[in-house]
Amino acid sequence: MLKLYWSPRSRSFTTLWLLEETEQPYERVLTDISTGAQKSPEFLAVNPMGKVPALKDGDVAIAESAAICAYVADRYSDAKLAPALDDAKRGKYLQWLFFAPSCIEPAILQAYTKLEIPPMSAAWGSTAQVFDVLEQALDKGPWLLGDTFSAADIAIGSGMNFAIRLFKMVPSRPALDRYLDACAARPAFQRAEKIAAG
């Protein structure tokens, strides 16, 4: 059985939502980051970076939300959270899945801290560019792959919900509001919210 190491009000929400979408049984291991539990030797054996979320699947240990999304979506292909390897949408799916940690997260941090970084120096370009690109992609359908919901929507939707709705770190836009409303309407999202709220 999958074992998820998580903590409320953290990036763990992404993996909670993901696992709820699979409808597979999994065990949750609450890791209290306010007490430093993520720095214990036991936890560092799962994720040497000492961060949540982390996932164990038998002898397999995985950290980083996007990597967990990719692993679980492929492992439980019946949940249809990832296009098949030979599907033309697979490339865009992977692009959006890794857009979450490589562009969305740094752009949110930049917006929150008001840190000025020249776009040529920032790997993500600029905060405005990240959200312009995301907004443009969402014009084509309710999800990043048009009519197809995927783990990429979980990774990006979770991050945007965190930044826009929970912590008001980034101003919203109409396309992002529609997207977040669609994410929040999913039963698995709602179950994950209840779990995270305790």
C-alpha positions as CSV (number, residue, x, y, z in Angstrom):
1,M,0.0,0.0,0.0
2,L,1.2,3.5,-0.7
3,K,2.3,5.5,2.3
4,L,2.1,9.3,2.1
5,Y,4.1,11.5,4.5
6,W,2.3,14.8,4.7
7,S,1.6,17.9,6.7
8,P,-1.4,20.2,6.6
9,R,-1.1,23.6,4.9
10,S,1.9,22.5,2.8
11,R,2.7,21.2,-0.6
12,S,1.3,17.9,0.6
13,F,-2.1,19.0,-0.6
14,T,-1.0,18.2,-4.1
15,T,-0.4,14.6,-3.3
16,L,-3.4,14.2,-1.1
17,W,-5.6,15.4,-4.0
18,L,-3.7,13.1,-6.4
19,L,-4.2,10.0,-4.2
20,E,-7.8,10.8,-3.7
21,E,-8.2,11.0,-7.5
22,T,-6.8,7.5,-7.9
23,E,-9.4,6.1,-5.5
24,Q,-6.7,3.6,-4.4
25,P,-6.2,2.8,-0.7
26,Y,-3.2,4.6,0.9
27,E,-1.9,5.3,4.3
28,R,-1.3,8.8,5.6
29,V,1.6,9.5,7.9
30,L,1.2,12.9,9.5
31,T,4.6,14.5,9.7
32,D,4.4,17.6,12.0
33,I,6.8,20.0,10.3
34,S,6.1,22.6,13.1
35,T,8.0,20.3,15.5
36,G,10.8,19.4,13.1
37,A,9.5,15.8,12.5
38,Q,10.7,16.0,8.9
39,K,14.3,16.2,10.2
40,S,14.2,12.9,12.1
41,P,16.5,10.1,10.8
42,E,13.5,8.0,10.0
43,F,12.0,10.6,7.7
44,L,15.4,11.6,6.2
45,A,15.7,8.0,5.1
46,V,12.6,8.6,3.0
47,N,13.4,12.1,1.8
48,P,17.0,13.4,2.6
49,M,15.8,16.9,1.9
50,G,13.6,16.8,4.9
51,K,10.5,18.1,3.2
52,V,7.0,16.9,2.7
53,P,5.4,15.4,0.8
54,A,7.2,12.1,0.4
55,L,5.8,8.7,-0.7
56,K,6.7,5.1,-0.1
57,D,5.5,2.3,-2.3
58,G,7.1,-0.8,-1.0
59,D,10.8,-0.4,-1.4
60,V,10.3,2.7,-3.6
61,A,10.7,6.1,-1.9
62,I,9.9,9.3,-3.8
63,A,10.0,12.9,-2.9
64,E,9.0,16.1,-4.8
65,S,5.4,16.7,-5.7
66,A,5.7,16.6,-9.4
67,A,7.8,13.4,-9.3
68,I,5.1,11.8,-7.0
69,C,2.4,12.9,-9.5
70,A,4.3,11.4,-12.4
71,Y,4.9,8.1,-10.6
72,V,1.4,7.7,-9.2
73,A,-0.3,8.7,-12.5
74,D,1.7,6.0,-14.4
75,R,1.4,3.4,-11.6
76,Y,-2.4,3.7,-11.5
77,S,-3.1,4.2,-15.1
78,D,-6.8,3.2,-14.7
79,A,-7.3,6.6,-13.0
80,K,-6.5,8.2,-16.3
81,L,-4.4,11.0,-14.8
82,A,-1.7,10.8,-17.5
83,P,-1.9,10.3,-21.2
84,A,-0.4,7.0,-22.4
85,L,3.2,7.0,-23.6
86,D,2.1,6.9,-27.2
87,D,-0.6,9.6,-26.8
88,A,0.2,12.9,-28.6
89,K,-0.8,14.8,-25.5
90,R,1.9,13.1,-23.4
91,G,4.5,15.8,-24.2
92,K,2.3,18.7,-23.2
93,Y,1.2,16.8,-20.1
94,L,4.9,16.4,-19.0
95,Q,5.6,20.0,-19.8
96,W,2.7,21.3,-17.6
97,L,3.5,18.8,-14.9
98,F,7.0,20.2,-14.5
99,F,5.9,23.8,-15.1
100,A,4.5,23.6,-11.6
101,P,7.8,23.4,-9.7
102,S,10.0,25.0,-12.3
103,C,7.9,28.1,-13.1
104,I,4.8,28.4,-10.9
105,E,6.5,28.0,-7.6
106,P,9.4,30.4,-8.3
107,A,7.0,33.0,-9.8
108,I,4.8,32.8,-6.7
109,L,7.8,33.3,-4.5
110,Q,9.0,36.2,-6.6
111,A,5.5,37.8,-6.4
112,Y,5.3,37.2,-2.6
113,T,8.7,38.6,-1.8
114,K,8.6,41.3,-4.4
115,L,12.1,40.3,-5.4
116,E,13.3,42.0,-8.5
117,I,15.1,39.5,-10.8
118,P,15.9,40.4,-14.4
119,P,13.8,38.0,-16.7
120,M,17.0,37.0,-18.5
121,S,18.5,35.8,-15.2
122,A,15.4,34.0,-13.8
123,A,14.9,30.5,-15.1
124,W,11.1,31.1,-15.1
125,G,11.3,34.4,-17.0
126,S,9.0,36.6,-14.9
127,T,6.0,36.3,-12.7
128,A,3.8,38.1,-15.3
129,Q,5.1,35.8,-18.1
130,V,4.3,32.6,-16.1
131,F,0.8,33.7,-15.4
132,D,0.3,35.0,-19.0
133,V,1.4,31.6,-20.4
134,L,-0.9,29.7,-18.0
135,E,-3.8,32.0,-18.7
136,Q,-3.3,31.5,-22.5
137,A,-3.2,27.7,-22.1
138,L,-6.4,27.7,-20.1
139,D,-8.3,29.6,-22.9
140,K,-8.3,26.3,-24.9
141,G,-10.4,24.3,-22.4
142,P,-11.3,23.8,-18.9
143,W,-8.0,21.9,-18.3
144,L,-4.4,22.3,-19.4
145,L,-4.9,19.5,-22.0
146,G,-8.3,20.9,-23.2
147,D,-11.1,18.6,-22.1
148,T,-8.7,16.1,-20.5
149,F,-8.1,16.4,-16.7
150,S,-4.6,15.1,-15.7
151,A,-2.1,15.1,-12.8
152,A,-0.7,18.3,-14.4
153,D,-3.9,20.0,-13.4
154,I,-3.4,18.7,-9.8
155,A,0.1,20.0,-9.6
156,I,-0.7,23.4,-11.1
157,G,-4.2,23.7,-9.6
158,S,-3.0,22.9,-6.2
159,G,-0.2,25.5,-6.4
160,M,-2.5,28.2,-7.8
161,N,-5.2,27.5,-5.1
162,F,-2.5,27.8,-2.4
163,A,-1.2,31.1,-3.9
164,I,-4.4,32.8,-4.9
165,R,-7.2,31.5,-2.7
166,L,-5.6,30.4,0.6
167,F,-2.7,32.9,1.0
168,K,-3.6,35.7,-1.4
169,M,0.0,35.9,-2.5
170,V,-0.8,36.4,-6.2
171,P,-3.7,38.4,-7.7
172,S,-6.2,36.3,-9.6
173,R,-7.4,36.6,-13.1
174,P,-10.8,35.5,-14.6
175,A,-9.3,32.5,-16.4
176,L,-7.5,31.4,-13.2
177,D,-10.7,31.8,-11.2
178,R,-12.6,29.6,-13.7
179,Y,-9.9,27.0,-13.5
180,L,-9.7,27.0,-9.7
181,D,-13.5,26.7,-9.5
182,A,-13.3,23.6,-11.8
183,C,-10.6,22.2,-9.6
184,A,-12.5,22.8,-6.4
185,A,-15.6,21.2,-7.9
186,R,-13.9,17.8,-8.2
187,P,-15.0,15.4,-5.4
188,A,-11.4,14.3,-4.9
189,F,-10.3,17.9,-4.3
190,Q,-13.1,18.3,-1.8
191,R,-12.1,15.0,0.0
192,A,-8.5,16.2,0.2
193,E,-9.6,19.5,1.6
194,K,-11.5,17.8,4.4
195,I,-8.4,15.6,5.2
196,A,-6.1,18.7,5.2
197,A,-8.5,20.6,7.5
198,G,-8.4,17.7,10.0
